[in-house]
């Protein structure tokens, strides 16, 4: 037996002895009723035989440790990669807002959707990037900055960008459809659909990862962030409630689809 195996202490004399003996070789005190069953270990040495339950428990622990190490490695690699989709979704509307204010143009002339509208379908894409105020842009930009990078690490820059743009465009379409049914004239603009889409997609991804790793998943921060974006229409006239809600649903669907069929 190797010296590293002497990990049992005799209660009678205090000497360290092999875990495979029943009596202390120094004082003769009884250590156990019977010696443990032995089996060949991975290194070709004799080891105590484990029960099937213990083997399953050890295997699960090894798998969990391997998943955590892999996730940590992916996070460390991604630290050197800039989240270009997130940066673009914040920088583009910021520049557009500065230019619009400097030129003194109305929001409807800078990409906002005017309801009812006929054939200017391109506004569904531009409306989520048109903002009425800096405060509105700050609230949406903060949500995108918090949840966007996680989506980029999981999906990649281009897929994450396209998903969030789709959340904004489809959200604007839903909001304009609701306003048209109510027969009201209004302007819909801003990226609350993008922000809620980012929150929804991130939620589905984080929940899937938590289930795979067996770790706890905290939802309080997600709920608070989503509530803040949903309530923006109370203080911002162009932040349509239905646009934000539809964008969030698109994000949830996109995140679910990616985790369900794209693997963990």
N, C-alpha and C positions, 0 to 999 in steps of 0.2 A: 504494500500500500504506500502511496506517496505521502509526503508530509502534509500536503494541503488537504488530505482527507481526514486528518486528526482534528475533527471539529466537534467531538463529543467530550464533555468534561465529566469526569468521575466525581460524584457527589461525596464519596468517602475520602479520597485522597487529593482531589483537585487536579489530577493529571489529565492531559488531553489524550484520548485514545481513539482508535478507529471506530467509525460508526457501524462497522460490520461484525463486531464481537459482542458476545453476551456477558462476558465477565471482564473486569479490569485486570490487565496483565501485571499491574504493579501491586495492588492490594487484594485482589481476588473478589472484590465486591461485585454483586450482581447488578448488571446495567439494564438488562431487558430479559423478557421471557424467552424470546427466540430471535435469531439473527434475521435481518431482512432478506427477502428474495433478491437475487442479483441478476443483472442482465448486461449485455455489452452495450456501452454507450456509443455516441457518434465518433468519439476518438479512439474506439477500440479498447476502452478501459471498463472494468466492472463498476456498475452503478446500481443503487437501489432500484428495484422494479417499481414502476409507477402504475397506479390504477388507471383504467380507461377514462374515468372522470377527470383525474389529474392531467392525463395526457391531452384531453380535449381543452381543458382550461389553459394549459401551457401553450397549446397551439393557437387558441384565440388571442392570448396575450401577445404571442409573437406576430400574428397577423396585424393586430392593432398597432403594435410598435412599428411595424413595417409601413403601414399606411400613414402614420404620423410622421415618420421620417421622410417618406416620399412627398407628403404635403409640405413639410418644412423645406425640403430641397427645392420644390417648385416655387415656393414663396421667395426663397433666397435668390433664385435665378431671375425671377420676375422683378426684383428690386431694381435691377439695372435697366429695365425696359420702361420707357415713358408711356403713360396711358394716353395715347394720341387721340383716341375716340373721345374720351372724357374732356381732354383739353379743347378739342375742336367744338364740342357741343356747348362749351362755355365761352370760348373765345369768339366764335362766329357771331352769336347774338350780341356780345359785348361791343364788337366793332360796329355792327349794324346799328346799335343804339346810339353810339357816339356819332356816327355819320348822320343819322336821322335828326338828332338834336341839333347838330352843327348846321345842317341844311334847312332846318325848320320845317320839315315835311310832316304831314299827318301820318298816323300809324297805318291807315288804310292804303296809303301810297307806298308803304314800305313792307308789304307782304302780308298784312293782316287780312283775315277773311271777313268780307262784308256779307251778312246774311240778310236777305236771300241773295245768292250769286248764281250766275248762269253757267258760263263755260270757262271760268278762270280756275281750272283745277290745279294749276301749279301753286295756288295759294295754300293748298293743303300741306305742301312741303315747306313753304316759306313762313307760314303763320306761326309755327312753334319756335321760330327764331326771331320773331318780332316782339319787342317788349315795350310796354307803356312807361315803365319806370325802372330805376336802378334797384329799388327795393324788391320788386318782383323778380328781376334777374338774379339778385343775390340769393333769395330764398330757393329758387329753382336750381341755381348753380351750386349751392351748398349741398343739396340733395344729390345732384349728379356727381359731385366730387366725392361724396361719401360712399356711394354705392356703385358708381360706374367702373372704377379700377378693378373691383372684384369680378365684375362681368368680363372685362377685357382679359384678365388672367385666365378665366375659365373658358371663354368662347373664342378669344382672339380679337384683335382690334377692329377689323372690318366687320365681322359678324355682329359684334356688340354695337358698333355704330349703326349698322343697318337696322338692327332690332329696335334701338331707341328712336331712330328717325321714324320707323314704322309706328311705334307707340304714339309719337307726336302727331303724325299725319292721320292715322286712323282715329285718334282721339278727336282731332279737329273735325274730321268728317262726321263723327257721331254727334259732336256738339252742334255743328251747323244743321244737321238733320233734325235734331230736337228743336232747335230754335225756329227752323222753317215750319215745322208742324205747329208750333205755337203762334206762327204768323207775327213774329216780332222782327224788327230791324235792329241788328246789333253787330258789333265787331268782336271777333274772336282772335286772340293772339296770345303768344307766350307758350312756354314749354312745360306747363304743369302736367301734361300728358307724358312728356319725356321723363320728368322727374318721378312720377308715380310708376311709370313703366320700369325704370331702373330699380326702384324699391321692390316692386313685385317680382321681377326676374331674380334679383339678388336674394330675396326671401326664399324662393323655391330652390335655388342653388344651395344656399346655406343650410336649409332644412334637410336636403338630400345628403349633404356632406356630414351633417351632424348625425343623421341616422346611420350612415356607413361607418363612422368612427365610434359611435356609441357615446359621444360627448353631449353635454347639455346645450340647448339652443335657446338663447335669450331673445325674446320677441318684443320686449318693451320698447326698445329703441326704434325698431321698425314701425311699430304701431304709432308712436309719437310722430315720427317723420312723415308717415303717410297722412296722419290727421292734419298736420300743419299744411301740407300741400293741398289737401282736399278743402280746407277752409280758406284758401287764398281768394276764391271768388267773393268772399264777404267784404274784402278790403280792396280788391283789384277788379275793376269793371270788366276788363278784357280776359280775365282768367275764368274760363267757362267750366262749371262744375262737371258737366257731362263729358267734356273733353278730357279732363283729368281722370275721371272714373274709367272711361273707356280705355285710355292709355295704360292705366294700371292693370286692367283686365288683360290687355294684350301682353303686357310684361309678364304677368302670372302665367299666361298660356305659353309664352315663349320659353320661360324658365322651366316650366313643367315638361315641355316637349324635349328640351335639351337634356334634362336630367333623366327623363324616362327612356328616351331612345338614343341618346348620345353617350350613355355610360357615365359612371361616376369617376 
